[in-house]
Amino acid sequence: MNVTVKLGSTLRAKAPGFVGGEGVIEVPGHGPHAVAEVMSALGIRSDEVNIIYRNHQLVAVEASVANGDRVALFPPNFIHFSQFYLRRKVD
């Protein structure tokens, strides 16, 4: 399963091969998978992430991901209005 991942701010150091903080990773198996598994594949712990988007929607770490999805991860030092105004979706 391939997932496009965008890393913000200090998380970019976790994937030096990404261009501009963005790249495609392969998560083994056919799924279903959770955002947490994508993070694990990159060596990113849940305490290193504060904001998660899946296909441009704010989600929780338990949210499922499918082949071709786009996941964006941002660390606690990244402040965005959405964390105050949008409810995180689990699925």
ZADO-1210 file (C-alpha; in nm, 4 decimals, padded with zeros to 6 digits):
<atoms>
<atom x="00.0000" y="00.0000" z="00.0000" code="MET" pos="1"/>
<atom x="00.1451" y="00.3388" z="-00.1001" code="ASN" pos="2"/>
<atom x="00.0761" y="00.6556" z="00.0973" code="VAL" pos="3"/>
<atom x="00.1979" y="01.0064" z="00.0174" code="THR" pos="4"/>
<atom x="00.3320" y="01.1696" z="00.3335" code="VAL" pos="5"/>
<atom x="00.3997" y="01.5376" z="00.3964" code="LYS" pos="6"/>
<atom x="00.6111" y="01.6175" z="00.7021" code="LEU" pos="7"/>
<atom x="00.6111" y="01.9623" z="00.8559" code="GLY" pos="8"/>
<atom x="00.8759" y="02.1510" z="01.0451" code="SER" pos="9"/>
<atom x="01.1118" y="01.9403" z="01.2583" code="THR" pos="10"/>
<atom x="00.9584" y="01.6095" z="01.1425" code="LEU" pos="11"/>
<atom x="01.1286" y="01.6514" z="00.8056" code="ARG" pos="12"/>
<atom x="01.4507" y="01.5238" z="00.9612" code="ALA" pos="13"/>
<atom x="01.2808" y="01.1820" z="00.9971" code="LYS" pos="14"/>
<atom x="01.2761" y="01.1327" z="00.6189" code="ALA" pos="15"/>
<atom x="01.5830" y="01.2955" z="00.4633" code="PRO" pos="16"/>
<atom x="01.5018" y="01.1349" z="00.1270" code="GLY" pos="17"/>
<atom x="01.1775" y="01.3277" z="00.0949" code="PHE" pos="18"/>
<atom x="01.1820" y="01.6340" z="-00.1302" code="VAL" pos="19"/>
<atom x="01.0442" y="01.9425" z="00.0423" code="GLY" pos="20"/>
<atom x="00.9229" y="01.7242" z="00.3272" code="GLY" pos="21"/>
<atom x="00.7082" y="01.5119" z="00.0952" code="GLU" pos="22"/>
<atom x="00.7451" y="01.1561" z="-00.0292" code="GLY" pos="23"/>
<atom x="00.5701" y="00.8262" z="-00.0874" code="VAL" pos="24"/>
<atom x="00.6129" y="00.5345" z="00.1491" code="ILE" pos="25"/>
<atom x="00.5008" y="00.1747" z="00.1196" code="GLU" pos="26"/>
<atom x="00.3202" y="00.0274" z="00.4182" code="VAL" pos="27"/>
<atom x="00.3412" y="-00.3541" z="00.4057" code="PRO" pos="28"/>
<atom x="00.0212" y="-00.5487" z="00.3518" code="GLY" pos="29"/>
<atom x="-00.3146" y="-00.4618" z="00.2055" code="HIS" pos="30"/>
<atom x="-00.4650" y="-00.2999" z="00.5131" code="GLY" pos="31"/>
<atom x="-00.6654" y="-00.1690" z="00.6646" code="PRO" pos="32"/>
<atom x="-00.3948" y="00.0420" z="00.8231" code="HIS" pos="33"/>
<atom x="-00.4017" y="00.3332" z="01.0662" code="ALA" pos="34"/>
<atom x="-00.2129" y="00.6618" z="01.0552" code="VAL" pos="35"/>
<atom x="-00.0126" y="00.5245" z="01.3490" code="ALA" pos="36"/>
<atom x="00.1312" y="00.2549" z="01.1183" code="GLU" pos="37"/>
<atom x="00.2410" y="00.5174" z="00.8661" code="VAL" pos="38"/>
<atom x="00.4110" y="00.7072" z="01.1467" code="MET" pos="39"/>
<atom x="00.5778" y="00.3889" z="01.2709" code="SER" pos="40"/>
<atom x="00.7123" y="00.3147" z="00.9216" code="ALA" pos="41"/>
<atom x="00.8896" y="00.6524" z="00.9383" code="LEU" pos="42"/>
<atom x="01.0107" y="00.6090" z="01.2962" code="GLY" pos="43"/>
<atom x="00.7807" y="00.8840" z="01.4242" code="ILE" pos="44"/>
<atom x="00.6341" y="00.8450" z="01.7740" code="ARG" pos="45"/>
<atom x="00.2837" y="00.9689" z="01.8547" code="SER" pos="46"/>
<atom x="00.4202" y="01.2233" z="02.1045" code="ASP" pos="47"/>
<atom x="00.6145" y="01.3843" z="01.8182" code="GLU" pos="48"/>
<atom x="00.2949" y="01.4675" z="01.6275" code="VAL" pos="49"/>
<atom x="00.0264" y="01.7185" z="01.7182" code="ASN" pos="50"/>
<atom x="-00.1684" y="01.7682" z="01.3947" code="ILE" pos="51"/>
<atom x="-00.2592" y="01.4985" z="01.1410" code="ILE" pos="52"/>
<atom x="-00.4403" y="01.5441" z="00.8110" code="TYR" pos="53"/>
<atom x="-00.5617" y="01.2623" z="00.5883" code="ARG" pos="54"/>
<atom x="-00.6713" y="01.3788" z="00.2454" code="ASN" pos="55"/>
<atom x="-00.6972" y="01.7375" z="00.3756" code="HIS" pos="56"/>
<atom x="-00.9182" y="01.6479" z="00.6757" code="GLN" pos="57"/>
<atom x="-00.8040" y="01.6719" z="01.0348" code="LEU" pos="58"/>
<atom x="-00.7932" y="01.3191" z="01.1821" code="VAL" pos="59"/>
<atom x="-00.6775" y="01.1273" z="01.4875" code="ALA" pos="60"/>
<atom x="-00.3831" y="00.8884" z="01.4950" code="VAL" pos="61"/>
<atom x="-00.6281" y="00.5945" z="01.4923" code="GLU" pos="62"/>
<atom x="-00.7818" y="00.7019" z="01.1586" code="ALA" pos="63"/>
<atom x="-00.7573" y="00.4515" z="00.8768" code="SER" pos="64"/>
<atom x="-00.5533" y="00.5074" z="00.5624" code="VAL" pos="65"/>
<atom x="-00.5964" y="00.3473" z="00.2224" code="ALA" pos="66"/>
<atom x="-00.3775" y="00.3033" z="-00.0814" code="ASN" pos="67"/>
<atom x="-00.3222" y="00.6412" z="-00.2478" code="GLY" pos="68"/>
<atom x="-00.4151" y="00.8501" z="00.0564" code="ASP" pos="69"/>
<atom x="-00.2237" y="01.1643" z="00.1485" code="ARG" pos="70"/>
<atom x="-00.1182" y="01.2068" z="00.5119" code="VAL" pos="71"/>
<atom x="00.0325" y="01.5248" z="00.6559" code="ALA" pos="72"/>
<atom x="00.2024" y="01.5220" z="00.9966" code="LEU" pos="73"/>
<atom x="00.2978" y="01.8269" z="01.2017" code="PHE" pos="74"/>
<atom x="00.4867" y="01.8443" z="01.5345" code="PRO" pos="75"/>
<atom x="00.3710" y="02.0166" z="01.8559" code="PRO" pos="76"/>
<atom x="00.5783" y="02.3249" z="01.7757" code="ASN" pos="77"/>
<atom x="00.3615" y="02.3835" z="01.4659" code="PHE" pos="78"/>
<atom x="00.0516" y="02.5920" z="01.5394" code="ILE" pos="79"/>
<atom x="-00.2400" y="02.5882" z="01.2976" code="HIS" pos="80"/>
<atom x="-00.5903" y="02.7282" z="01.3376" code="PHE" pos="81"/>
<atom x="-00.7475" y="02.3910" z="01.2585" code="SER" pos="82"/>
<atom x="-00.6391" y="02.2375" z="01.5866" code="GLN" pos="83"/>
<atom x="-00.8683" y="02.4824" z="01.7656" code="PHE" pos="84"/>
<atom x="-01.1688" y="02.4847" z="01.5337" code="TYR" pos="85"/>
<atom x="-01.2000" y="02.1451" z="01.3666" code="LEU" pos="86"/>
<atom x="-01.3017" y="01.8142" z="01.5234" code="ARG" pos="87"/>
<atom x="-01.0653" y="01.5236" z="01.4523" code="ARG" pos="88"/>
<atom x="-01.2176" y="01.2354" z="01.2619" code="LYS" pos="89"/>
<atom x="-01.1273" y="00.8784" z="01.3522" code="VAL" pos="90"/>
<atom x="-01.2685" y="00.7424" z="01.0257" code="ASP" pos="91"/>
</atoms>
